[in-house]
Amino acid sequence: MKILITVMLYLMLFSAPDAKSQWVNQVLPISFPVASCYFPSANTGYIVGYGNLISKTSNGGTNWIDMSLPTTAENMNSVWFLNENTGFLCSTRDTLLYTTNGGINWTNHFYTVYQSDRIFFINGQTGWFTSNGLYKTTNAGINWFQISNQRAQSFIFINESTGWKINYTGSGNNELLKTTDGGVSWNVMFTTGNFRNLYSIDFINENTGWVCGYRGYIAKTENGGVNWTVQRDVETDALYIIDFVNPNTGWAAGDNSLVVRTTNGGSDWTNSSLSASRFQDIKFINENTGWMIGSFGKVYKTTNNGGLTSVSPDETQVKNYSLLQNYPNPFNPVTNLEFVIPDQEFVSLKVYDILGNEISVLVNEMKRAGSYTTEWNASEYPSGIYFYILSVKGKFVETKSMMLLK
């Protein structure tokens, strides 16, 4: 079914230029070359980098403390936490590190023949990391198995089956590939030319995504990667990371303080005034709150999407889970189902018949905090009462009924 995400329109603040980009500089205890950050909650976050260093905050970044890592860990490339206690680190010393107590202790959990570069989980059980190939777990990182022998520059999954990755080709260019079976097989979608390397990829659903790379290049797809439209191609510094918080609003950052943002899905990109010799990572936990980190301990935080304010503030200040009554109801044959989630979660929305049989899966993927509307077309089903269930694993389950009248 087609998932219609509620689009939130953003306006620039009517304030002085230095107030528009409302990112607050946070200070780490030790200035070190940072590489990756992750925030399992609004208060708890981790920043890792080169020199065997990791910093943690428990109050949203107001204060950061240094933590210890094994001396064999060396440089850290990527960090990911399943919750506030359980997390993983990718190291240049051919190993994946693991903690179950919020980073107090780390163990060498999995060894590879090459450094591990990036790690990503789509839910509490299924995740991937890159090394000499792509590795996958389906039991929360207890066991890992290799599913590809190609090293990936960047990758992302939108659900357990569908994902994209950027591969090195060895010729100075990159390939962008897509999988629909969880990473077992990959199809090449396109290959870059003119030595135009791609460095980062982000998708917000199965159709819409962006890539960025060399010389400030940004391109967008609206059909799952089949076709791409170049949105930015100017002779500027490289962009190493791109992150969208909704279909309209996104950020990209890279070398020599280059930070650009869009509020119309990438049709236009404007520069923002943030300083770092190289930006390495961007992480938003909802549409307003995010962090951007750069070389030598540069950490910036925003709580209003960099100075953007919502036309619909009630929707941006989501605090509780909610499953709303479908509309219209009764209906024939199409109805809309709306739900709200306060944090980034793996969400399931399914339809059942009167006998309890599952007949349709409307949503089964990671969603950022916000309000979503999903359309269900019941043209293939008879009149009667149906049930729809919203499930957020371990946190929320709600059921509502609806009536189809033909």
C-alpha positions, -999 to 999 in steps of 0.1 A, spaced: 0 0 0 11 35 -7 21 53 25 13 89 26 36 107 50 21 139 65 43 167 51 51 195 75 59 228 60 87 249 75 93 286 75 124 306 82 126 326 114 122 364 110 154 370 129 190 382 123 211 359 101 232 346 130 200 335 148 185 316 118 209 288 120 202 279 156 228 253 163 244 254 198 281 245 201 287 218 227 321 212 243 337 178 246 362 172 275 390 164 251 392 178 216 397 148 193 389 140 156 353 127 158 339 103 133 304 92 144 276 99 169 244 81 180 216 91 204 194 63 216 173 89 234 170 127 237 193 127 268 218 98 261 243 100 234 277 88 223 305 103 201 334 83 189 365 91 168 401 86 163 426 80 190 407 53 209 383 79 224 346 79 232 325 105 250 290 101 265 263 125 276 233 118 298 217 152 296 213 159 260 249 172 255 251 198 282 279 178 297 301 151 282 323 126 299 352 105 285 349 67 287 375 40 285 379 16 256 402 -14 252 437 -5 242 434 -28 212 404 -8 199 424 20 182 403 43 160 365 43 160 346 47 128 310 42 137 287 38 168 252 24 172 231 17 203 200 -6 204 190 11 237 207 32 263 228 2 275 235 -21 245 257 -8 218 283 -15 192 315 2 179 332 -3 146 370 -1 149 400 2 125 416 -27 144 396 -53 126 370 -57 153 335 -50 164 332 -39 201 301 -45 222 287 -31 255 257 -40 276 261 -14 304 260 19 286 297 20 276 312 13 310 328 -19 297 335 -30 261 345 -64 247 359 -75 214 327 -91 201 335 -100 165 367 -101 144 370 -93 107 399 -94 83 396 -57 77 386 -26 96 348 -22 103 335 10 89 298 16 96 270 -1 115 232 3 112 202 -14 128 167 -13 114 151 -26 146 162 -43 178 172 -75 161 183 -69 125 214 -49 117 244 -47 93 280 -35 94 306 -30 67 341 -43 67 358 -64 39 322 -70 30 287 -66 44 278 -85 76 243 -91 90 227 -101 123 192 -112 130 195 -117 168 206 -83 181 242 -87 173 248 -120 191 258 -137 158 270 -121 126 274 -136 91 288 -122 59 263 -116 31 285 -97 6 322 -96 -1 322 -60 -14 331 -32 9 305 -4 11 312 33 14 277 39 28 245 20 32 210 22 45 179 0 49 143 12 51 130 -21 64 144 -56 69 143 -63 31 149 -31 12 182 -13 13 208 6 -8 246 8 -6 274 26 -23 303 4 -34 339 12 -45 345 0 -80 383 3 -80 382 27 -110 377 59 -91 340 58 -94 311 43 -73 282 20 -79 249 24 -62 231 -9 -56 198 -20 -42 186 -51 -24 151 -64 -18 160 -95 2 179 -81 32 212 -79 15 216 -114 1 216 -101 -35 222 -66 -50 214 -50 -83 234 -21 -97 211 10 -101 238 33 -115 275 40 -117 290 74 -113 313 89 -140 341 114 -141 355 101 -109 326 116 -90 326 96 -57 295 92 -36 300 93 2 266 91 18 230 79 12 197 85 29 162 72 22 130 82 40 108 55 24 111 28 -3 109 54 -31 125 87 -19 162 91 -12 193 112 -17 230 107 -22 258 132 -18 295 133 -26 324 148 -44 324 186 -52 291 191 -33 271 167 -55 235 159 -44 210 138 -64 175 126 -56 154 96 -65 116 92 -62 113 57 -76 136 37 -53 168 44 -71 158 36 -107 162 72 -118 181 101 -102 178 138 -106 208 160 -99 199 187 -74 232 202 -67 264 201 -88 287 230 -81 324 232 -78 326 233 -40 341 211 -13 329 175 -9 298 166 11 303 135 33 270 131 51 233 137 42 203 133 65 166 141 59 142 146 88 111 145 66 103 146 29 111 183 27 138 191 52 173 178 50 209 186 58 242 178 41 277 186 54 314 181 45 347 198 40 358 233 51 326 242 70 304 233 41 268 228 55 237 231 32 201 226 40 168 223 21 132 229 30 116 218 -2 129 183 -8 162 194 -23 149 216 -51 169 244 -34 199 242 -11 212 271 10 244 274 30 245 275 68 271 291 90 287 264 110 325 259 115 345 227 112 373 217 89 353 186 81 318 175 92 315 137 97 280 129 110 245 142 114 219 125 136 183 137 142 162 119 167 130 137 156 122 165 133 135 192 156 164 178 177 196 168 161 234 169 164 261 176 138 297 167 146 330 177 129 367 173 132 386 181 164 357 179 187 332 202 170 297 193 183 266 213 174 231 207 186 197 221 175 163 217 191 144 236 164 158 220 132 185 246 128 161 275 132 132 262 112 98 263 129 67 243 120 35 257 107 18 229 128 35 230 162 12 205 178 25 178 154 62 186 161 58 184 198 46 147 198 48 133 233 26 101 232 18 72 210 -16 74 193 -37 54 168 -65 75 155 -99 64 141 -98 58 104 -116 82 81 -140 80 65 -157 53 85 -178 35 72 -159 36 39 -160 22 4 -134 11 -7 -106 35 5 -100 48 40 -71 66 58 -54 53 90 -34 78 110 -9 72 138 15 93 159 49 82 174 70 104 198 104 88 189 121 70 161 108 35 163 102 3 142 65 5 136 40 -22 124 5 -13 112 -16 -43 100 -52 -51 90 -71 -82 102 -105 -96 93 -132 -106 117 -117 -140 122 -83 -126 132 -65 -134 99 -39 -109 89 -49 -96 54 -28 -65 48 5 -50 61 4 -13 57 36 -3 76 65 -25 87 96 -3 90 116 23 109 98 56 113 110 89 127 89 107 153 59 123 138 24 119 125 17 95 96 -13 88 74 -17 55 56 -42 46 29 -59 12 27 -77 2 -4 -102 -26 4 -116 -31 -31 -106 -68 -30 -124 -75 3 -161 -80 11 -182 -57 33 -178 -62 70 -159 -52 101 -121 -51 100 -95 -44 127 -62 -25 124 -34 -28 149 -5 -4 155 24 -21 173 57 -6 185 77 -35 199 77 -35 237 62 -1 240 28 3 225 -1 -18 210 -35 -5 201 -64 -19 181 -93 -1 164 -122 -14 142 -136 -1 109 -165 -9 87 -164 -15 50 -198 -10 33 -201 -18 -4 
